[in-house]
Structure formats: structure tokens, C-alpha cells
Amino acid sequence: LGASFEEYDYNNLEMEAKVKTDAYSQTSDGYDARAEEIVAEMTTSEKIGLLHGRISMYTGKVLGVERLGVPPLYMNDGPQGFRGPPGTSVAWPCSLAFASTWDTNLVFRWSQELAKEFREKGASIVLGPGLNIARVPVNGRNFEYLSGESPALGAAFAKASITGIQSIPGIMATAKHFIANSQETNRFFVSSEIDDDVLHEMYLPAFAAAVQSGVYAVMCSYNKIHGTYACENNSTLGILREELGFEGIIMSDWFATHSTLSAARHGLDIEMPLGLFFGVPLALDVELGVLDIDVVDSKAKRIVRNILKAGIEKDKVGSTIFEKTNTPQRVKLARDAAAASTILLRNMAHLLPITNVSKIKKLLVVGEAAKSSMISSGGGSGTVIPSHCTTILEGIQKYVSTAGIATDVVEYDSGIDISETIKKAWEATYVVVALATSSSEGFDRSTLSFGKHADNLVSRLAKSRQDIIVVTVSPGAVVLPWSEEVGAILSMFLPGQEAGNGLADVLFGVVNPSARLPLTFPNKDNEVNFTRQQYPGVNLKSTYTEGMLVGYRWYDYHSVEPKYPFGHGLSYTEFVYSSSATQNQVKVTITNAGNIKGAEVVQAYIDKSILSTASRIRPVKELVRWKRVLLAPGEKRTVVFTFGTDDAKIWCVQRKKWHLPKSHFKVMIGASSRDIREEVYVDIPLE
């Protein structure tokens, strides 16, 4: 038994990536000068050709200028792998699954391999990572995002993912979807009505981290913000350019451009996927003198400069989309990631892991989801069709076979006839029930439930025997009304093509689970009591009146016990905490008190409620730091958290700047947002 991943020194990985690329330098005189020289030799037509997309076998293409050595840009989806010819690329676990690992090292490694696939397939721009906050539990694209409910998670994973992607020469990352993009319902028209402090403190940090990490491109979203489309919004694009200092490329989401002059003047560089506004209309505006050519020049220079910085070469792009990149090594990493992202939600009487395989007379696998390969990824830009998807049933059968046990020990039942399933369950040594639901870009989920039949199946099975093991696969939060009736629950977020093998590794104890929920599992649909004004909106306006009380913060403020809280996840071993604090530093000693090697995720929350005002409620717990610690049985290690202004600062709307009005804060150390082991106080130096 052991954790799937050893600890790595992420700082060293980051420095290695920094040596390989110039991604961390937002400005470079050499690149600036060369870009200016190249653009000066371009015709107006060539410049405008850089500012919009063209039809391509890839998700998107922007023409280069061959005579000047400027390569074309080939962009491709997406967040769960290279979306292209079926069976040629790896269907990785979704971004939300990687968020559930709370492991920046793993996200870095995955992002590197993803970027290598893109390079081998002739693409130069990864249309990811997705960084939006899971404000709306039923959002159909929550599975595409690395942030879950937490700006801190989003910021850390933005840095890890972008560093990994851009460590591969010739590859750009794209942070998306900027900004306040929280729903698919009415996504082309809805306006996010959001206060400036909420925008800055809740929805901006991941994008700020992306800019700090040297991301080459940012994709603006479909929605409006305060009535103006994101891709022509002077306020939000102004924040990106001026406040965050972003000097990379701003591209539109596909068909998210709605004007020529407004979009051009307010910051958009590239219209995708075609030139409906930045093609002939832009050329006419320049020719007629309506738009100054300097605006076009600045965009062209920015694009060329970033092409040079990224090291994109024209002879290495655009011709190998059918290349097979699903190597055995990458498939193995996908399997490891599927296991590492599997969350143990419940484990009564140490039911798991199943270690006595030789004594199994019958292992009953129940549920149509156990035989489905359609649960590996979501719909839309997150879709990747692998050469083969190992189903849950297949993964269990393979493990039993490799253990030297006849595969007929594993029996399958669809669960359609519940009475018949119960009869089979009585005769089984173990019963594993698989439930699954998915979602897609373009649509929000109608419910967080697996459906009446699924819930009835589990409840009735649990009444016949209490040691039922339930495996759930979902694109986000789900409701589990039968959770207290079953023996164990394993949760997976769209786990990719190695779903079955990854699950089997955890189920049978090859991997000790260490994943944690990156969002809250509620007791029922709309437990946070969204009004129609909040979601999906009235008169195409979605008002963010919940303010900072998103996800677990709402549960804390209203003293509502969720089904499973943010940060929750069990292990096959036990950990003991002790801590001490001096000034702005907290030392936490973690001891593995069990007999199995395992990783604990030590979480640090700050009480920001002391910064609440009459007009703004701030959370009693805000995740600001965490550390994943891998320990052998009996081993102990001390984790040191040093808190600074960035951990507690708030946005002053009147002065439009960050500030820290108080310095004395309560810090809560725990294994989840509701499993607090230690409370201490720190004094953060005021700047």
C-alpha cells in the first residue's frame, strides 16, 4: 500500500521550466525590438490577417506571414486533452479531477505531457487551463475548471499548469474564460452583475496568478459584465492589461466577438474562429480612417512578440494532427492521475481497501455506469475520444485477473431489476455499485441527482446489507441521499480513459487515496437558496448578491452542515495534528498514526469575517494555504505556513486598491473546512 505519487520539490520544477522558456518575463527588449521590425515590414492586410481566425482541422488557426518568417498559430481544445481525431490522444481526467488531487506537482507533470501532445500534433496553443470558480453547482462546465470553489486552489493550479504547459518550447497556454463566467444557461447573452470587490477577491486571483506565471494568452468569455460583452469590456479588459500588467494575447471565445471598433479599442487582439468583425470590417475602418492603424500595429506587435517568446517555429506546426500521442507512458500517468483524484468520502468499519482478494467468492458489480465508456469525459471542448476506455467493470476484472483469481469471480448486474439485484447481492462477498452522470458545454445540469432509480437502487441494496460500496462519477457536485446507509463511497470527477484501472488501484489498496473535495457536496439541489435573480438570472441579468459567500463559505455563514464539505477526503491511514504559532508563522506537525503509507492534505483557513462591513460579509473561513504531506507509518513532519498581506488583503472599492485594515487573524488548521484540528492566532505585518 502506498500513495501514487512521491513528493516533488515544486519550486525546483518551476525553476527548471523557467530555464527552458522565457515565459516568466512579461517584457523583453530583444523580443520587442524584433517584433517591431517584423511588423514594420508587414502590409496592412498581413497585419489584419494576424487578428482573426480561419477555418482549420484544428479548433482554430491564425495565419502567419510566411515571407517574414512569422508562423501560423494552431489552437486546439482543450482542458481534458487534445480534442481531435478519435483514438489518437490521451483522454486525461478532467481539470476538476486534477483539482481534487490538491497536488501542484501532479498538475505540473500532467500539463507538461499535455503540452508535448499538442506539440507532437502540430498545435502551438493549448486552449486551457480553465480557471473559473464553481459559483453555480449545476454549471455544465464546472468539470473544465481547476479552481473548484477556491481562488487559492485556482491560483496555485494556474501557476502549476501554465508553468508546465509553457515549459515545452513552442507551446502557449490560454487562461480562460475571462471573467465572471459562471453558467451555460443563456451564456451568449447573460450579464454578470458583480461588485468590484467580489470580482477582485473571488474571481480574479486565478487569472492574476496566470499573468504572474507568464501566460501567453487569455480568452475572454461569452457573457457580459454589467451589460457589456467580456471581449469588448473596457473595465474588465482594463483590469487585465493595466492592473495585472498582462502583455500577452487576448483572444475571444469562439463567436464571442460582437463589434469591431469597441472590441479593437478596448483590448481584444484576436477574434476567433473567423474574421466577422476583425476581418473585412476592421480593414474598412482602417482604410476609412475610423480606426487608427496604430491600434492594429500594437496588436500585431503583441502577437508577434509572444510568438517569438514562446519559440514557435513554422516548420513544426500544422501538419501532424493525426499523430498518435497516446503513448504507454502517458496512459500510465493518466491511470495514476485517475487514482490520485479518487476521493474516499466514506469508509465505515474500514471496509476499504479490499485486500483479501483470494477469499472473494463473488464480487458483484452493479449499475449500467460500470460498463459505460461515456463517463470518462464531458461534452463540448472537454471531449476526447480515446482509443480505448477502461470501464469500471473492466478495471475490476483486470485487477482480479492479475491477482491470479478467475475473472468469473466478478459478476455484473445492470441494476435495472432491483429485486433481482438484491438476490444476487445476498450471495456476494462484496457489492460495488457504480453511478454516473455527466454534463456538457452549452448546457447546465437540470439536477445534481443521479436520478430516482439510482437512488432507489442504492437505498434498497443498503437495506439488504450495510456494506455496500458506491462509486460515483460526476462532472461536479452531486447529492447522495443514501450516504449514511452504505459502507463506503468513492467519488471520481470524469476520470478519463483509465477510469476503471485508477478506481481498481484505490479499491484494492494499490493506492492509498489522498484526494480532497475542491467543492461542496450539498444535501439537496439549490441548497444555497439561489433566487432566480442570482441564477439563471432575470431579464438576462445574473446578480452576484451572495457576494463572497460562494460554496463552503455560504454553509459556514448560515451554519448549514453540508453532505460532504469542501476539502473533505479520507485515507486508509490516520493522521494526528499539533501546531504552534509565532507572529505570522504557524508550524503544524503531522504524524502518520496508522500502519499504511499515505498523504495528508494540511489545510490553513483564515477568518476574514473580522473584515466584514455593513455592506460586505466576508467568510469565517477562507482557504489560503495547504500542503500535501506524504508520510510513512509512524513518520512525522512539520509544515510551516508563513502568512503575509496577500493572504488576508481585501479590495477597497472606493480607492480601487488592495489594503489590509487589520493585522490580527485567527487561523484554522484542519483536514477539511469542517474538520478543524487546531486554531491559532497570527499577526500579519501591515505594509
Secondary structure, DSSP 4 states (H G I P E B T S, - for coil): -B-SS----HHHHHHHHHHH--TT-S--HHHHHHHHHHHHTS-HHHHHHTTBEE--SSSEEE--BGGGTB--EEEE--TTS--SSTTSS--PPPHHHHHTTT-HHHHHHHHHHHHHHHHHTT--EE---B-----STT-TTGGGBS-TT-HHHHHHHHHHHHHHHHTSTT-EEEEEEES----STTTTT-EEE--HHHIIIIISHHHHHHHHTT-SEEEE-SSEETTEEGGG-HHHHHIIIIIS---SEEEEPTT----SHHHHHTT--BBSSS-TTTTHHHHHHHHTTSS-HHHHHHHHHHHHHHHHHHT--GGGSSS-TT-----HHHHHHHHHHHHHT-EEEEEGGG--S---GGG-S-EEEESGGGG-STTSS-BGGG----S----HHHHHHHHHHHTT--GGGEEEE-SSSHHHHHHHHHT-SEEEEEEE---BTTB--S-SS--HHHHHHHHHHHHH-S--EEEEEESS----TTGGGSSEEEEEES--TTHHHHHHHHHTTSB------SS-B-SSTTTT---TTTTT-BTTEEE-TTTT--THHHHHHTT---SB-TT--B-SS-EEEEEEEETTEEEEEEEE-SSS-EEEEEEEEE--GGG--SS----S-EEEEEEEEEE-TT-EEEEEEE--HHHH-EEETTTTEEE-S--EEEEEEESSSS-EEEEEEEEPPP-
